[in-house]
Amino acid sequence: MLDRDVVQEFLEERFEENEIQIPKEIKTNDLIEAFCLYTEDDYYEWLKDNYKSFFEGLDWNLIKERMEHYKETHKQNFE
């Protein structure tokens, strides 16, 4: 699900900012893959939680209000 190249770039930037070096016995690709899988697992749980709260009670009027709010505040995403 996550773009491994983007994650690698992200981690490289963070490691550089925090002056962190990956130990030689750890393969960079393995570290990136493990971090992606860790993040994707958490991301799925986050999606489930947000699904529950967004669709709670399945009140379509409330959902339409939320949609209108996001259409107004993020117009570029709806064009």
URBELUR-V796739 format. One record per backbone hydrogen bond with DSSP energy under -0.5 kcal/mol. NH is the residue of the N-H (numbers start at 1). CO is the residue of the C=O. Records with the same first field share a line. If there is no record, write none. Layout:
NH->CO ; CO
This chain:
4->2
7->3
8->4
9->5
10->6
11->7
12->8
13->9
14->10
15->11
16->12
17->13
18->14
19->16
20->15
26->23
27->25
31->27
32->28
33->29
34->30
35->31
36->32
37->33
38->34
39->35
40->36
41->37
42->38
43->39
44->40
45->41
46->42
47->43
48->44
49->45
50->46
51->47
52->48
53->49
54->50
55->51
58->55
59->56
60->58
63->59
64->60
65->61
66->62
67->63
68->64
69->65
70->66
71->67
72->68
73->69
74->70
77->74
78->74 ; 75
79->76
